[in-house]
Each structure stands twice: as C-alpha cells, then as structure tokens.
Amino acid sequence: MGNVIFAALLLGAMAAAQTTKPNPTLRAFVGSWRLVSSVEVLPDGSSRPYGFGPHAQGYLMYDATGHVCVQVADPDRPKWVDPEHPTAQEVRTAYYGFGGYCGSYTVDEKTHTAAHIPEVSLDPSQVGQPKPRSYRFENERLIYSGREKLDPVGESNWTMIWERVK
C-alpha cells in the first residue's frame, strides 16, 4: 500500500513539474516589468501620451507557463472625495484612467509579435480577444509597438517601453 501511495505521489509531482517547465520561447519575457514610457504618434506627426496620461505607471508580469497580468494607470486621476460613495463622474474618471487584465500569452519569434489573450479584464469586451503587438528587446527593456485606428483620421502608432524589475 505504501508503494502505491509513493508511486501516486511521484507521478503527481512529475506531472506538476512538467506543467511548470519553462517554454524556451517565453523565457525572455518571464518576470516583472515596470512601465517606463508610453507614446502615441498621430497621423499628423504630433505625439501624445498613449492611453494613461503623461505620467502613466504600470506593471506587466509574465510567467513561464504562458500567463500574463498587466495593470496601467494614470496616477494623476483625482481621488474620490468620499471613497465609500464615489460620484458617477469620479467612477468614470477612474475607469478611463486605468486598464488591466490577466490571461494567457503567445509569442511568435519569427514575426516578433506577442499576443495577450485576456481571460479577466476591467473591460469585459476584451475577454478572449487577442491583443497582438510587435516586440523587441533592448538591454533590460521590452519595447512593444502597434497601430490603433483613429476614426475618421486614420491610424496612430504607439510604443510602450517596459523595464525589467530587478
């Protein structure tokens, strides 16, 4: 009986070890990253902060099993006057000044693209919708870029720079 229990425990441990084995393709992404900058270049050539204001802050975390979590916020959002009873405008400002989701990710090394697939998101319309972006690494930085439609004027190009947290 003891051998059967030992064998079952050993098989369970081996299965757990296999499910957490790092995927070599994902290895460069694994870890925690802090947002350094976020810029959007508009069709007329001008630029502005991308998404969350000029002082955007955020963290991006990847694990070796293909999971990702990211949260980005505008730290200049006004605090709620009464945290227990925010006004509709305070809630709206907080919502539009924050983005976050967790889910899985894939990496295509040939095309230098990574896709986040949110499973849980502040914005429910993002769930299950892949969010592809081009990537490159420079020193301890992960640089993402992509395009965004701007109706009716065309599209913009955005870049987000993340620095590895040590």
C-alpha positions as CSV (number, residue, x, y, z in Angstrom):
1,M,0.0,0.0,0.0
2,G,2.8,2.4,0.9
3,N,4.4,1.8,-2.6
4,V,1.2,2.6,-4.3
5,I,0.8,5.9,-2.4
6,F,4.5,6.7,-3.1
7,A,4.1,6.0,-6.8
8,A,0.9,8.1,-7.0
9,L,2.7,11.0,-5.2
10,L,5.7,10.6,-7.5
11,L,3.6,10.6,-10.7
12,G,1.7,13.7,-9.4
13,A,4.9,15.5,-8.7
14,M,6.3,14.6,-12.1
15,A,3.1,15.9,-13.8
16,A,3.2,19.2,-11.8
17,A,6.9,19.6,-12.8
18,Q,6.0,19.1,-16.4
19,T,3.2,21.7,-16.4
20,T,5.5,24.4,-14.9
21,K,8.5,23.6,-17.1
22,P,9.5,26.9,-18.8
23,N,8.9,27.2,-22.5
24,P,12.1,28.4,-24.1
25,T,10.3,30.7,-26.4
26,L,8.7,32.5,-23.5
27,R,11.9,32.7,-21.3
28,A,12.9,36.2,-22.3
29,F,9.5,37.6,-21.3
30,V,9.3,35.8,-17.9
31,G,9.5,38.2,-15.0
32,S,8.1,41.6,-13.8
33,W,8.3,44.7,-15.9
34,R,7.7,48.4,-15.0
35,L,6.3,50.9,-17.5
36,V,9.0,53.5,-18.5
37,S,7.1,55.4,-21.2
38,S,4.1,55.3,-23.4
39,V,3.8,57.4,-26.5
40,E,1.4,57.6,-29.5
41,V,2.3,59.3,-32.8
42,L,-0.7,60.7,-34.6
43,P,-1.3,60.8,-38.3
44,D,-0.1,64.4,-38.5
45,G,3.2,63.5,-36.9
46,S,2.5,65.0,-33.5
47,S,2.8,62.8,-30.4
48,R,1.0,62.5,-27.1
49,P,1.0,60.1,-24.1
50,Y,-0.6,56.8,-25.1
51,G,-3.6,55.8,-23.1
52,F,-3.0,56.8,-19.5
53,G,-1.6,60.3,-19.3
54,P,1.9,61.8,-19.3
55,H,2.9,60.1,-16.0
56,A,1.4,56.6,-16.7
57,Q,2.5,53.9,-14.3
58,G,2.1,50.2,-14.7
59,Y,3.4,46.7,-14.2
60,L,3.5,43.8,-16.6
61,M,4.1,40.2,-15.3
62,Y,4.8,37.1,-17.3
63,D,5.2,33.6,-16.0
64,A,6.9,30.6,-17.7
65,T,3.6,28.8,-18.2
66,G,2.3,31.3,-20.6
67,H,0.3,33.6,-18.3
68,V,0.3,37.4,-18.2
69,C,-1.1,40.1,-15.9
70,V,-0.9,43.8,-16.7
71,Q,-2.2,47.0,-15.0
72,V,-1.6,50.5,-16.1
73,A,-3.0,53.7,-14.6
74,D,-2.9,57.4,-14.8
75,P,-1.6,58.4,-11.4
76,D,-3.0,61.9,-11.8
77,R,-6.6,60.7,-11.6
78,P,-8.4,62.6,-8.9
79,K,-9.0,60.8,-5.6
80,W,-12.6,60.3,-4.7
81,V,-14.0,62.8,-2.2
82,D,-15.9,60.1,-0.4
83,P,-14.2,56.7,-1.1
84,E,-17.3,54.9,0.2
85,H,-19.7,56.8,-2.2
86,P,-17.9,58.0,-5.3
87,T,-19.9,60.1,-7.7
88,A,-20.7,58.8,-11.2
89,Q,-18.1,61.2,-12.7
90,E,-15.4,60.0,-10.2
91,V,-16.1,56.4,-11.2
92,R,-16.0,57.3,-14.9
93,T,-12.6,59.1,-14.5
94,A,-11.2,56.2,-12.5
95,Y,-12.4,53.7,-15.2
96,Y,-10.9,55.7,-18.1
97,G,-7.7,56.2,-16.3
98,F,-7.0,52.5,-15.6
99,G,-6.5,49.4,-17.7
100,G,-5.8,45.9,-16.6
101,Y,-6.3,42.3,-17.5
102,C,-4.9,38.8,-16.9
103,G,-4.8,35.8,-19.2
104,S,-2.5,33.9,-21.4
105,Y,0.1,35.0,-24.0
106,T,1.8,33.6,-27.0
107,V,5.0,34.6,-28.7
108,D,5.9,34.3,-32.4
109,E,9.7,34.7,-32.6
110,K,9.7,34.7,-36.4
111,T,7.4,37.7,-36.7
112,H,8.5,39.3,-33.4
113,T,4.9,39.5,-32.2
114,A,3.4,38.7,-28.9
115,A,-0.3,38.4,-28.2
116,H,-2.1,38.7,-24.9
117,I,-5.4,36.9,-24.6
118,P,-7.3,38.4,-21.6
119,E,-9.3,36.0,-19.5
120,V,-10.2,38.5,-16.8
121,S,-10.3,42.2,-17.7
122,L,-11.6,45.6,-16.4
123,D,-13.1,46.0,-19.9
124,P,-15.4,42.9,-20.4
125,S,-15.3,43.3,-24.2
126,Q,-11.5,42.4,-24.2
127,V,-12.1,39.0,-22.7
128,G,-11.0,36.3,-25.2
129,Q,-9.9,38.9,-27.8
130,P,-6.2,38.6,-28.7
131,K,-4.2,41.8,-28.3
132,P,-1.2,41.4,-30.7
133,R,1.8,43.7,-30.7
134,S,5.3,43.8,-32.1
135,Y,8.1,43.4,-29.7
136,R,11.8,43.8,-29.4
137,F,14.3,43.7,-26.5
138,E,17.0,46.3,-25.9
139,N,19.2,45.7,-22.8
140,E,16.8,45.1,-19.9
141,R,13.9,46.7,-21.8
142,L,10.9,45.2,-23.6
143,I,9.6,47.5,-26.3
144,Y,6.1,47.0,-27.6
145,S,4.6,48.8,-30.6
146,G,1.4,48.7,-32.6
147,R,-1.2,50.7,-34.5
148,E,-4.5,52.0,-33.4
149,K,-7.4,53.1,-35.6
150,L,-8.4,56.7,-35.1
151,D,-11.8,57.4,-36.8
152,P,-12.1,59.3,-39.1
153,V,-8.4,60.5,-39.4
154,G,-6.6,57.2,-40.0
155,E,-4.3,55.4,-37.5
156,S,-1.7,56.2,-34.9
157,N,1.5,54.3,-34.0
158,W,2.1,53.6,-30.3
159,T,5.1,52.5,-28.3
160,M,5.3,51.3,-24.8
161,I,8.6,50.7,-23.1
162,W,8.9,48.3,-20.1
163,E,12.0,47.9,-17.9
164,R,12.7,44.6,-16.2
165,V,12.2,44.9,-12.4
166,K,15.3,43.6,-10.5
